[in-house]
């Protein structure tokens, strides 16, 4: 009986030890492990969400950059079109101003030609009168008359 009593006491002691270990050691240890497992799972979930947010941010960044490139290309096209328009307007203005200057110079040249013609007519008339005066002053001789006409023609 001594062995059975010892065995019984050992079984009761072992059961008490299991209850105590379960209550004071195993229970708190599993709770700590569960909390830590939950914290790790939450951290992994947050990391996954952060990775997704980073991916979304990168996609949004690419969209924004694409829009910025498109806008920059549009602005460059507009600037080039405007530059061509300005150049064309400047050419048209230059052509108009050239035409005006040409017309003014032609008018000035025409008036100068007219003035010179009038001056030439006056000189021709004066020379004709001078020649006629010399012819009348001298006796009328065919040779002298011919020489005077050649002299007048030479002056013309």
MOGIRA-V539355 format. One record per backbone hydrogen bond with DSSP energy under -1.0 kcal/mol. CO is the residue of the C=O (numbers start at 1). NH is the residue of the N-H. If there is no record, write none. Layout:
co=<CO;CO>
nh=<NH;NH>
This chain:
co=<1;2;3;4;5;6;7;8;9;10;11;12;13;14;15;16;17;18;19;20;21;21;22;25;26;27;28;29;30;31;32;33;34;35;36;37;38;39;40;41;42;43;44;45;46;47;48;49;50;51;52;53;54;55;56;57;58;59;60;61;62;63;64;65;66;67;68;69;70;71;72;73;74;75;76;77;78;79;80;81;82;83;84;85;86;87;88;89;90;91;92;93;94;95;96;97;98;99;100;101;102;103;104;105;106;107;108;109;110;111;112;113;114;115;116;117;118;119;120;121;122;123;124;125;126;127;128;129;130;131;132;133;134;141;142;143;144;145;146;147;148;149;150;151;152>
nh=<5;6;7;8;9;10;11;12;13;14;15;16;17;18;19;20;21;22;23;24;25;26;27;29;30;31;32;33;34;35;36;37;38;39;40;41;42;43;44;45;46;47;48;49;50;51;52;53;54;55;56;57;58;59;60;61;62;63;64;65;66;67;68;69;70;71;72;73;74;75;76;77;78;79;80;81;82;83;84;85;86;87;88;89;90;91;92;93;94;95;96;97;98;99;100;101;102;103;104;105;106;107;108;109;110;111;112;113;114;115;116;117;118;119;120;121;122;123;124;125;126;127;128;129;130;131;132;133;134;135;136;137;138;145;146;147;148;149;150;151;152;153;154;155;156>
